[in-house]
């Protein structure tokens, strides 16, 4: 018995096609970003420098900063 490949046609609207293409492009873009950065080490291993940078943004409350600092202190990367 040989393997026989048959073509099948699926019909979708132009709008659906455009949405699929857009989603595919977004996925590929995110994949490229993640692939390049996910295994990169942080730019510094100085806890004080990291905390200072987070504080400087003004986006994080003191409770978060404290929790971040505590987590960094137990991280093997920052030892």
Contact map, one row per residue, 1 for C-alpha under 8 A:
1110000000000000000000000000000000000000000000000000000000000000000000000000000
1111000000000000000000000000000000000000000000000000000000000000000000000000000
1111100000000000000000000000000000000000000000000000000000000000000000000000000
0111110000000000000000000000000000000000000000000000000000000000000000000000000
0011111000000000000000000000000000000000000000000000000000000000000000000000000
0001111100000000000000000000000000000000000000000000000000000000000000000000000
0000111110000000000000000000000000000000000000000000000000000000000000000000000
0000011111000000000000000000000000000000000000000000000000000000000000000000000
0000001111100000000000000000000000000000000000000000000000000000000000000000000
0000000111110000000000000000000000000000000000000000000000000000000000000000000
0000000011111000000000000000000000000000000000000000000000000000000000000000000
0000000001111101100000000000000000000000000000000000000000000000000000000000000
0000000000111111100000000000000000000000000000000000000000000000000000000000000
0000000000011111110000000000000000000000000000000000000000000000000000000000000
0000000000001111111000000000000000000000000000000000000000000000000000000000000
0000000000011111111100000000000000000000000000000000000000000000000000000000000
0000000000011111111110000000000000000000000000000000000000000000000000000000000
0000000000000111111111000000000000000000000000000000000000000000000000000000000
0000000000000011111111100000000000000000000000000000000000000000000000000000000
0000000000000001111111110000000000000000000000000000000000000000000000000000000
0000000000000000111111111000000000000000000000000000000000000000000000000000000
0000000000000000011111111100000000000000000000000000000000000000000000000000000
0000000000000000001111111110000000000000000000000000000000000000000000000000000
0000000000000000000111111111000000000000000000000000000000000000000000000000000
0000000000000000000011111111100000000000000000000000000000000000000000000000000
0000000000000000000001111111110000000000000000000000000000000000000000000000000
0000000000000000000000111111111000000000000000000000000000000000000000000000000
0000000000000000000000011111111100000000000000000000000000000000000000000000000
0000000000000000000000001111111110000000000000000000000000000000000000000000000
0000000000000000000000000111111111000000000000000000000000000000000000000000000
0000000000000000000000000011111111100000000000000000000000000000000000000000000
0000000000000000000000000001111111110000000000000000000000000000000000000000000
0000000000000000000000000000111111111000000000000000000000000000000000000000000
0000000000000000000000000000011111111100000000000000000000000000000000000000000
0000000000000000000000000000001111111110000000000000000000000000000000000000000
0000000000000000000000000000000111111111000000000000000000000000000000000000000
0000000000000000000000000000000011111111000000000000000000000000000000000000000
0000000000000000000000000000000001111111000000000000000000000000000000000000000
0000000000000000000000000000000000111111100000000000000000000000000000000000000
0000000000000000000000000000000000011111110000000000000000000000000000000000000
0000000000000000000000000000000000000011111000000000000000000000000000000000000
0000000000000000000000000000000000000001111110000000000000000000000000000000000
0000000000000000000000000000000000000000111110000000000000000000000000000000000
0000000000000000000000000000000000000000011111001100000000000000000000000000000
0000000000000000000000000000000000000000011111100100000000000000000000000000111
0000000000000000000000000000000000000000000111111100000000000000000000000000010
0000000000000000000000000000000000000000000011111110000000000000000010011000010
0000000000000000000000000000000000000000000001111111000000000000000000000000000
0000000000000000000000000000000000000000000101111111100000000000000000000000000
0000000000000000000000000000000000000000000111111111110000000000000000000000000
0000000000000000000000000000000000000000000000111111111000000000100110000000000
0000000000000000000000000000000000000000000000011111111100000000000000000000000
0000000000000000000000000000000000000000000000001111111110000000000000000000000
0000000000000000000000000000000000000000000000000111111111110000100000000000000
0000000000000000000000000000000000000000000000000011111111110000100000000000000
0000000000000000000000000000000000000000000000000001111111000000000000000000000
0000000000000000000000000000000000000000000000000000111111110000000000000000000
0000000000000000000000000000000000000000000000000000011111111000000000000000000
0000000000000000000000000000000000000000000000000000011011111000000000000000000
0000000000000000000000000000000000000000000000000000011011111101100000000000000
0000000000000000000000000000000000000000000000000000000001111111100000000000000
0000000000000000000000000000000000000000000000000000000000011111110000000000000
0000000000000000000000000000000000000000000000000000000000001111111000000000000
0000000000000000000000000000000000000000000000000000000000011111111100000000000
0000000000000000000000000000000000000000000000000010011000011111111110000000000
0000000000000000000000000000000000000000000000000000000000000111111111000000000
0000000000000000000000000000000000000000000000000000000000000011111111100000000
0000000000000000000000000000000000000000000000000010000000000001111111110000000
0000000000000000000000000000000000000000000000100010000000000000111111111000000
0000000000000000000000000000000000000000000000000000000000000000011111111100000
0000000000000000000000000000000000000000000000000000000000000000001111111110000
0000000000000000000000000000000000000000000000100000000000000000000111111110010
0000000000000000000000000000000000000000000000100000000000000000000011111110011
0000000000000000000000000000000000000000000000000000000000000000000001111111011
0000000000000000000000000000000000000000000000000000000000000000000000111111111
0000000000000000000000000000000000000000000000000000000000000000000000000111111
0000000000000000000000000000000000000000000010000000000000000000000000000011111
0000000000000000000000000000000000000000000011100000000000000000000000011111111
0000000000000000000000000000000000000000000010000000000000000000000000001111111
